[in-house]
Amino acid sequence: MQDARSYTRLWLFWPDYSAENPLQRMVRRAFPPGLDVRSGGLDLVLVALR
């Protein structure tokens, strides 16, 4: 598991349907530069909230 504390601007989403859903890919690309947008399960969310 990657340590979420290393990210200063992290936006997590779940589930990752971007392979089948073009709208999810478009939303990910619309975020401003410098924001780390990634799919993460509950384990990464809990680390990010600490």
Residue frames as qw, qx, qy, qz and C-alpha x, y, z in Angstrom:
[[0.000, 0.888, 0.459, 0.000, 0.00, 0.00, 0.00],
 [0.397, 0.457, -0.018, 0.796, 1.27, 3.44, -0.91],
 [0.288, -0.448, -0.482, 0.696, 1.55, 6.03, 1.83],
 [0.130, 0.804, 0.479, 0.327, -1.10, 8.69, 1.19],
 [0.364, -0.835, -0.127, 0.392, 0.60, 11.17, 3.54],
 [0.491, -0.192, 0.362, 0.769, 3.14, 11.97, 0.83],
 [0.159, 0.530, 0.553, 0.622, 0.42, 13.73, -1.18],
 [0.039, -0.203, -0.316, 0.926, -0.50, 17.30, -0.35],
 [0.529, 0.266, -0.010, -0.806, -3.46, 17.52, -2.73],
 [0.019, -0.031, 0.988, 0.151, -5.05, 14.11, -3.05],
 [0.659, 0.103, 0.052, -0.743, -8.49, 13.31, -4.42],
 [0.150, -0.106, 0.983, 0.029, -9.52, 9.67, -4.09],
 [0.697, 0.116, -0.075, -0.704, -12.37, 7.93, -5.81],
 [0.136, -0.084, 0.987, 0.004, -13.74, 4.43, -5.88],
 [0.814, -0.052, 0.500, 0.290, -14.59, 2.35, -7.81],
 [0.044, -0.534, 0.487, 0.689, -12.46, 2.91, -10.88],
 [0.677, 0.473, 0.560, -0.069, -14.67, 2.42, -13.91],
 [0.107, 0.763, -0.271, -0.577, -12.47, 4.53, -16.20],
 [0.229, -0.171, 0.854, 0.434, -11.69, 1.59, -18.51],
 [0.152, 0.457, 0.852, 0.204, -15.40, 1.23, -19.36],
 [0.007, -0.871, -0.460, 0.172, -16.72, 4.71, -18.59],
 [0.479, 0.424, 0.116, 0.760, -15.42, 7.59, -20.75],
 [0.233, -0.862, -0.142, -0.427, -17.14, 10.14, -18.51],
 [0.742, -0.637, 0.010, 0.207, -15.02, 9.10, -15.54],
 [0.698, 0.056, 0.164, 0.695, -11.87, 9.61, -17.64],
 [0.161, 0.697, 0.216, 0.665, -13.11, 13.07, -18.64],
 [0.494, -0.847, -0.103, -0.164, -13.73, 14.04, -15.02],
 [0.803, -0.386, 0.069, 0.449, -10.25, 12.90, -14.01],
 [0.550, 0.277, 0.214, 0.758, -8.67, 15.01, -16.78],
 [0.054, -0.827, -0.275, -0.487, -10.70, 18.08, -15.76],
 [0.617, -0.724, -0.154, 0.267, -8.99, 18.43, -12.38],
 [0.134, 0.959, -0.247, 0.032, -6.36, 21.17, -12.12],
 [0.690, 0.403, -0.494, 0.342, -2.65, 20.40, -12.41],
 [0.041, 0.455, -0.623, 0.634, -0.97, 19.54, -9.14],
 [0.726, -0.203, 0.330, -0.568, -3.94, 17.57, -7.82],
 [0.044, 0.237, -0.967, -0.087, -3.20, 13.88, -7.47],
 [0.767, 0.056, 0.051, -0.638, -6.34, 12.05, -8.64],
 [0.239, 0.269, -0.930, -0.074, -6.30, 8.32, -8.12],
 [0.798, -0.268, -0.373, -0.391, -8.49, 5.35, -7.46],
 [0.119, 0.347, -0.795, 0.483, -8.11, 3.99, -3.99],
 [0.580, -0.383, -0.708, -0.127, -9.82, 1.53, -1.78],
 [0.552, -0.791, -0.179, -0.195, -10.82, 1.97, 1.81],
 [0.803, -0.319, -0.090, 0.495, -7.29, 1.23, 3.05],
 [0.432, 0.250, 0.090, 0.862, -5.82, 4.25, 1.22],
 [0.232, -0.729, -0.262, -0.588, -8.69, 6.49, 2.29],
 [0.710, -0.669, -0.210, 0.069, -8.12, 5.62, 5.95],
 [0.689, -0.148, -0.010, 0.709, -4.41, 6.41, 5.66],
 [0.211, 0.474, 0.213, 0.828, -5.17, 9.72, 3.93],
 [0.404, -0.767, -0.287, -0.408, -7.56, 10.74, 6.71],
 [0.747, -0.462, -0.269, 0.396, -4.99, 10.25, 9.47]]
